[in-house]
Amino acid sequence: MSDAPALGPPILEADCVVKRYGERLVLKSGSVRAIPGLVIGLLGRNGAGKSTLLRIMAGSLAPDSGVVRVDGAGRLAVSLPWLADRGVFFFPDRDLLHPRVSVGMQLSWIGDRFHRTAAVRDVCELMGITAVLASKPRQLSGGERRRAEVACGLIRAPRVLILDEPLRGIAPLDAERILSALRAFARAGGAVVLTGHELPLLLPAVDRVTWCTAGTTREFASVAQAMGDFAFRRDFLPLR
Amino acid sequence: MVYIAVRIAATIPLGFAANSAADLAGLMIGIGLVGFTVLLVTIDQRRNGAPDLFPNLGVSRTRLAAVAAAPALLGEIVLALALVPPRV
């Protein structure tokens, strides 16, 4: 996008990652980068290895081989707590918040932990969850819960947000609100990497596409470039 | 979980010095009990979900399990101390 700031080097990068689950080789050579100022869409079919690659990048899963680089420095093993201290926030493809503790309490934890108490109210208003702060996550709708989870990440003010299917099962209005917040985060210099299958919503919101297919990845410099690639369209998009 | 751990602890006298085979056995049981409690807490966290928020706060699962198990461990130690007959 033309209004993006000058791009810096990747903050976080998973490179040439190999991962096998038993006999099944899920990733033959997967790579993905989190670049400040950009929203990267990691797209691909179900079972292509997107979630596995994201989890490895976020330190939530150990690769069989490959390297994760943080600020250019390669590491053979990273953990999410270690990355969290370096500004990474990871949204798994399951519930993030504790089901038995109120949303407001959990957001306060994050504010206290990262000295961002003053940001809690603003982020809650931005994500439209002020009215549900006293509720527990299990009492919220799917969209409210997902917005509350994104609020967690924004309160933390990380350098990198990694989101595994953040739009799954939520209404378009909630999805647009989340994507709008993510774009604003990237415009402010943050790096976003996300997956999903909601193409009509995702494609206008991402700056670059990393296509995950058959255990490998291919990076496109823009959505237009991805859409212009016959193999991408054939493999991923429905026939028209 | 805490209730079960405390009930188990209440039946086992912990030894704190390996002066004899009995003391050593008590110590080993105590260490096993601590490990068992941490294991139960970890399983509880897994079953009830939401362990992913805490790693994002920089807290490892091991540290989280240890902190969550602390009340149960404290109860075990207090009860064990109360149940061990004073040494003369």
Interface residues (C-beta under 8 A of the other chain):
Chain A: S60 S79 L80 P81 W82 A84 D85 F89 F90 P92 R94 D95 L96 L97 H98 P99 R100 Q106 W109 I110 R113 P137 C152 G153 R156
Chain B: N48 G49 A50 D52 L53 P55 N56 L57 G58 V59 S60
